[in-house]
Amino acid sequence: MPHLKLTRRSLLWAASATPLISPMARAVTPLWTARQFHNQPEASPLHEALVGIWERVARETNGKLVVTVHPRNNGIAGSDPAALTMLRNGELEFYTLMGGILSNAVPSMDIQGLPFAFKHPEQIFEAMDGKLGLHLRSECKAKAVYLLPGGLFENGFRDLNTVERRVRAADDMAGLRVRVPDGNLFRDLFSTLGAEPVTLNIDKLYDALKNREVDAQENPLVVCETNRLYEVTKFISTTHHSWSGFNLLANDAFFSKELTDDVRKVVERNVKLGVAAQRRVTMALNQSLLTTLTDRGMTFDQPDVATFKAKLAGGFYPRWKAQIGAKAWSLLEAKVGKIG
């Protein structure tokens, strides 16, 4: 895929499971070795960014902290939920996860994927760099998770990707079996829209679409591309129904107590640099995929988004305000205006 080669050049980081350490650093026995899991393929901007971050950290700490990056959650059984449990239990040091799945442990994290809450990604980035981010980091810390400041990678606005049925309005969702991540907000959203949500980990998604276990999936275009979903689907409805990103997480005890202050500063500085680069690359990639996926034979439909919002106008938003919490809700509304 040519655009992914461009991604590598723009990030200036090598895509390898093991960080590249300078000759001087190789001579130093690491004080800490750690693993970084994520759920995307190796050929993804997220993987490349993570490899780059940890390569720089290894170099700048002279090999004191060495972190290996493992795509597809290293193939563990249970995928994202299992990896989250490992992180909280101290069996895994670093992990990336979207708020909608992290919410299984920290309910307020669902705020990141609230349907039709954001007009552009910068709104959530600004909110996460401000008071909302401080609040969520406190909530995560209480559950043994360290949410790294500035560590929110871009994934993009989620669109509906179908095998056969075209979706031009909310009524077209009736009875559609839609694969969703393991999060209650996703299940409630698509149930409210009249669809049948089916929870599957992303590593099972390609086969589920190919074998017609589900009729559709919903993700940003970059996920359709890097997971080759264009091979098993035909239509994309640009619903932009919610935004999603990958939060860079650490086991709190490892990050806050085991690592020294100087190493923590190196990590946090390089996380911010790597995230900024990954955001630019992923935004550009999502935009270019409108053409790329069309050339691959996919058909895009621009749906009547007002019909989707109308179905959510009743009890959906009050229900999720109670679940997420009034404080997080009000902090987000201060950035984006009234929700729902």
C-alpha positions as CSV (number, residue, x, y, z in Angstrom):
1,M,0.0,0.0,0.0
2,P,1.9,3.1,-1.2
3,H,0.4,5.5,1.3
4,L,1.7,3.4,4.2
5,K,5.2,3.8,2.8
6,L,4.7,7.5,2.8
7,T,3.5,7.2,6.4
8,R,6.8,5.6,7.3
9,R,8.8,8.4,5.7
10,S,6.8,11.1,7.3
11,L,7.2,9.6,10.8
12,L,10.9,8.8,10.1
13,W,10.6,5.8,12.3
14,A,11.3,2.1,11.4
15,A,8.4,-0.4,11.7
16,S,9.9,-3.2,13.8
17,A,8.7,-5.0,16.9
18,T,12.0,-4.2,18.7
19,P,13.3,-0.6,19.2
20,L,16.5,0.3,17.4
21,I,19.0,1.3,20.1
22,S,22.2,3.2,19.6
23,P,25.5,1.3,19.9
24,M,26.2,3.1,23.2
25,A,22.8,2.2,24.5
26,R,23.2,-1.5,23.6
27,A,26.1,-1.7,26.0
28,V,23.8,-0.8,28.9
29,T,21.8,-3.5,30.6
30,P,18.2,-2.2,30.7
31,L,16.9,-1.3,34.1
32,W,13.4,-1.9,32.8
33,T,12.0,-4.0,30.0
34,A,8.4,-3.7,29.1
35,R,5.8,-4.6,26.5
36,Q,3.5,-2.4,24.5
37,F,0.3,-4.0,23.1
38,H,-2.1,-2.5,20.6
39,N,-5.0,-4.0,18.5
40,Q,-4.1,-2.8,15.0
41,P,-2.1,-4.6,12.3
42,E,1.7,-4.0,12.0
43,A,1.0,-2.0,8.7
44,S,-0.8,0.8,10.5
45,P,0.1,4.3,11.5
46,L,-0.5,3.5,15.1
47,H,2.1,0.7,15.1
48,E,4.6,2.8,13.3
49,A,4.1,5.7,15.8
50,L,4.5,3.4,18.8
51,V,7.7,1.8,17.5
52,G,9.1,5.3,16.9
53,I,8.2,6.5,20.4
54,W,9.8,3.6,22.1
55,E,12.9,3.7,19.9
56,R,13.4,7.3,20.8
57,V,12.8,6.6,24.5
58,A,15.4,3.8,24.4
59,R,17.9,6.0,22.7
60,E,17.4,9.0,25.0
61,T,17.6,6.9,28.2
62,N,20.7,5.2,26.9
63,G,18.9,1.9,27.0
64,K,17.6,2.1,30.5
65,L,14.0,1.6,29.4
66,V,13.4,-0.9,26.5
67,V,9.9,-1.4,25.3
68,T,8.9,-3.9,22.5
69,V,5.7,-3.2,20.5
70,H,3.3,-6.0,19.8
71,P,0.5,-5.5,17.2
72,R,-2.8,-7.4,17.4
73,N,-2.3,-7.6,21.2
74,N,0.4,-10.2,20.6
75,G,-2.3,-12.7,19.7
76,I,-3.5,-13.2,23.2
77,A,-6.9,-14.9,23.8
78,G,-9.6,-12.4,24.6
79,S,-7.9,-9.5,22.8
80,D,-8.8,-6.1,24.1
81,P,-10.7,-7.0,27.3
82,A,-8.0,-9.5,28.3
83,A,-5.2,-7.0,27.6
84,L,-6.9,-4.4,29.7
85,T,-7.1,-6.8,32.6
86,M,-3.4,-7.6,32.1
87,L,-2.5,-3.9,32.2
88,R,-4.5,-3.3,35.4
89,N,-3.0,-6.4,37.1
90,G,0.6,-5.4,36.3
91,E,1.1,-8.2,33.7
92,L,1.5,-5.6,30.9
93,E,3.2,-2.3,31.1
94,F,1.8,-0.3,28.1
95,Y,-1.3,-0.5,26.0
96,T,-3.4,1.6,23.6
97,L,-7.2,1.4,23.8
98,M,-10.2,3.4,22.7
99,G,-12.3,5.1,25.4
100,G,-15.4,3.0,24.5
101,I,-13.6,-0.2,25.6
102,L,-11.7,1.3,28.5
103,S,-15.1,2.4,29.8
104,N,-15.6,-1.2,31.0
105,A,-13.2,-0.3,33.8
106,V,-13.6,3.5,33.8
107,P,-17.2,4.5,32.8
108,S,-16.4,8.2,32.2
109,M,-14.1,7.3,29.3
110,D,-17.2,6.7,27.1
111,I,-17.3,10.5,26.8
112,Q,-14.7,10.2,24.0
113,G,-17.1,8.3,21.7
114,L,-20.3,10.1,22.4
115,P,-22.4,10.1,19.2
116,F,-22.5,13.3,17.2
117,A,-20.7,15.3,20.0
118,F,-17.8,16.5,17.9
119,K,-17.5,18.5,14.7
120,H,-13.8,17.9,14.3
121,P,-11.1,15.9,16.2
122,E,-9.4,19.1,17.5
123,Q,-12.4,19.5,19.9
124,I,-11.6,16.2,21.7
125,F,-7.9,16.9,21.6
126,E,-8.3,20.3,23.2
127,A,-10.7,18.9,25.8
128,M,-8.3,16.0,26.7
129,D,-5.5,18.5,27.1
130,G,-7.6,20.5,29.5
131,K,-9.8,20.0,32.5
132,L,-11.7,17.0,31.0
133,G,-8.4,15.2,30.5
134,L,-7.3,15.9,34.1
135,H,-10.6,14.5,35.3
136,L,-10.3,11.4,33.2
137,R,-6.7,10.8,34.3
138,S,-7.9,10.9,37.9
139,E,-10.7,8.4,37.2
140,C,-8.3,6.1,35.4
141,K,-5.7,6.3,38.2
142,A,-8.3,5.1,40.6
143,K,-8.5,1.9,38.5
144,A,-4.7,1.3,38.3
145,V,-4.4,2.8,34.9
146,Y,-2.1,5.7,34.0
147,L,-3.5,7.8,31.1
148,L,-0.5,9.5,29.6
149,P,-1.0,13.3,29.1
150,G,-1.1,14.1,25.4
151,G,-1.3,10.4,24.6
152,L,-4.5,10.3,22.5
153,F,-3.7,9.0,19.0
154,E,-6.1,9.7,16.1
155,N,-8.2,7.0,14.6
156,G,-11.0,9.2,13.1
157,F,-14.7,9.5,12.7
158,R,-16.5,6.2,12.5
159,D,-18.5,5.4,9.4
160,L,-20.8,2.4,8.6
161,N,-19.3,-0.2,6.2
162,T,-21.7,-2.8,4.8
163,V,-21.5,-6.0,2.9
164,E,-24.7,-5.5,0.7
165,R,-27.2,-3.0,2.1
166,R,-26.8,0.7,1.4
167,V,-27.6,3.0,4.3
168,R,-28.9,6.4,3.4
169,A,-31.1,7.1,6.4
170,A,-31.6,5.7,9.9
171,D,-34.5,3.5,8.9
172,D,-32.1,1.6,6.6
173,M,-30.5,0.3,9.8
174,A,-33.5,-1.8,10.8
175,G,-32.3,-5.4,11.6
176,L,-28.8,-4.8,10.3
177,R,-26.3,-7.0,12.1
178,V,-23.5,-4.5,12.9
179,R,-20.2,-5.6,14.5
180,V,-19.4,-3.3,17.5
181,P,-16.5,-3.3,20.0
182,D,-17.0,-4.6,23.5
183,G,-18.6,-1.4,24.9
184,N,-22.1,-0.8,26.2
185,L,-22.4,2.6,24.5
186,F,-21.8,1.0,21.1
187,R,-24.4,-1.7,21.8
188,D,-27.0,0.9,23.0
189,L,-26.3,3.2,20.1
190,F,-27.0,0.7,17.4
191,S,-29.9,-0.9,19.3
192,T,-31.5,2.6,19.5
193,L,-31.0,3.0,15.8
194,G,-32.8,-0.2,15.1
195,A,-29.8,-2.4,14.3
196,E,-28.7,-5.6,15.9
197,P,-25.3,-5.0,17.5
198,V,-22.9,-8.0,17.5
199,T,-19.8,-7.8,19.8
200,L,-16.6,-9.1,18.2
201,N,-13.0,-8.3,18.8
202,I,-11.4,-6.7,15.8
203,D,-9.1,-9.7,15.1
204,K,-12.3,-11.7,14.2
205,L,-13.9,-8.9,12.1
206,Y,-12.6,-9.8,8.6
207,D,-13.8,-13.4,8.8
208,A,-17.1,-12.4,10.3
209,L,-17.8,-10.1,7.4
210,K,-16.6,-12.6,4.8
211,N,-18.7,-15.4,6.3
212,R,-21.7,-13.1,6.7
213,E,-21.9,-13.6,10.5
214,V,-22.4,-9.8,10.5
215,D,-23.8,-7.5,7.8
216,A,-21.7,-4.4,8.6
217,Q,-19.1,-2.8,10.8
218,E,-18.4,0.7,11.9
219,N,-14.9,2.2,12.1
220,P,-12.8,5.0,10.6
221,L,-11.7,4.5,7.0
222,V,-8.1,3.8,8.1
223,V,-9.4,0.6,9.8
224,C,-11.2,-0.5,6.7
225,E,-7.9,-0.1,4.8
226,T,-5.3,-1.5,7.1
227,N,-7.5,-4.5,8.0
228,R,-8.4,-5.1,4.2
229,L,-12.1,-4.9,4.9
230,Y,-12.6,-3.5,1.4
231,E,-12.1,-7.1,0.3
232,V,-15.3,-8.3,2.0
233,T,-17.6,-5.2,1.9
234,K,-19.1,-3.0,-0.8
235,F,-20.6,0.1,0.7
236,I,-19.6,2.9,3.1
237,S,-22.1,5.3,4.6
238,T,-20.3,8.4,5.9
239,T,-22.3,8.7,9.1
240,H,-19.5,10.1,11.1
241,H,-21.6,8.9,14.0
242,S,-18.8,9.1,16.6
243,W,-15.1,9.8,16.9
244,S,-12.5,7.3,18.2
245,G,-8.9,7.4,19.1
246,F,-6.4,5.3,20.9
247,N,-5.4,6.3,24.5
248,L,-1.9,5.4,25.4
249,L,-2.1,3.7,28.8
250,A,0.4,2.4,31.3
251,N,0.1,0.3,34.4
252,D,0.0,2.9,37.1
253,A,2.3,1.2,39.6
254,F,4.9,0.6,36.9
255,F,4.8,4.1,35.5
256,S,4.4,6.1,38.6
257,K,6.4,4.1,41.1
258,E,9.0,1.9,39.3
259,L,10.2,4.3,36.6
260,T,12.4,7.2,37.8
261,D,11.2,10.8,37.3
262,D,13.8,11.5,34.6
263,V,12.7,8.4,32.6
264,R,9.0,9.4,33.0
265,K,9.8,12.8,31.5
266,V,11.5,11.3,28.5
267,V,8.5,9.0,27.9
268,E,5.9,11.8,28.2
269,R,7.9,14.1,26.0
270,N,8.3,11.5,23.2
271,V,4.7,10.4,23.5
272,K,3.5,13.9,22.7
273,L,5.9,14.2,19.7
274,G,4.8,10.8,18.4
275,V,1.1,11.4,18.9
276,A,1.3,14.7,17.0
277,A,3.0,13.0,14.0
278,Q,0.5,10.1,14.1
279,R,-2.5,12.5,14.2
280,R,-1.3,14.3,11.1
281,V,-0.6,11.1,9.2
282,T,-3.9,9.5,10.1
283,M,-6.0,12.5,9.3
284,A,-4.4,12.8,5.9
285,L,-4.8,9.0,5.3
286,N,-8.5,9.0,6.2
287,Q,-9.0,11.8,3.7
288,S,-7.1,10.1,0.9
289,L,-9.0,6.9,1.4
290,L,-12.1,8.5,0.0
291,T,-10.4,8.2,-3.3
292,T,-8.4,5.0,-2.6
293,L,-11.4,3.0,-1.5
294,T,-13.5,4.2,-4.4
295,D,-10.8,3.0,-6.7
296,R,-10.9,-0.3,-5.0
297,G,-14.6,-0.6,-6.0
298,M,-16.4,0.6,-2.9
299,T,-19.4,2.9,-3.1
300,F,-19.8,5.9,-0.8
301,D,-23.2,7.2,0.4
302,Q,-23.8,10.5,2.2
303,P,-26.6,9.7,4.6
304,D,-29.2,11.9,6.1
305,V,-27.6,12.3,9.5
306,A,-30.6,14.2,10.9
307,T,-32.6,11.0,10.8
308,F,-29.9,9.3,13.0
309,K,-29.9,12.2,15.5
310,A,-33.7,12.1,15.7
311,K,-33.7,8.5,16.9
312,L,-31.2,9.4,19.7
313,A,-33.1,12.5,20.8
314,G,-35.3,10.7,23.4
315,G,-33.7,8.8,26.2
316,F,-30.3,8.0,24.7
317,Y,-28.4,11.1,25.9
318,P,-29.9,11.4,29.4
319,R,-29.2,7.7,29.9
320,W,-25.5,8.2,28.9
321,K,-25.1,11.4,30.9
322,A,-26.0,9.4,34.0
323,Q,-23.6,6.6,33.0
324,I,-20.7,8.8,32.2
325,G,-21.2,11.2,35.0
326,A,-22.3,14.8,35.2
327,K,-18.8,16.2,35.7
328,A,-17.2,14.8,32.6
329,W,-20.4,15.7,30.6
330,S,-20.3,19.3,31.7
331,L,-16.5,19.6,31.1
332,L,-17.1,18.4,27.5
333,E,-20.1,20.7,26.9
334,A,-17.9,23.6,28.0
335,K,-15.8,22.8,24.9
336,V,-18.4,21.6,22.3
337,G,-21.7,23.1,23.4
338,K,-24.9,21.4,24.5
339,I,-25.0,17.7,23.7
340,G,-28.2,15.9,22.7
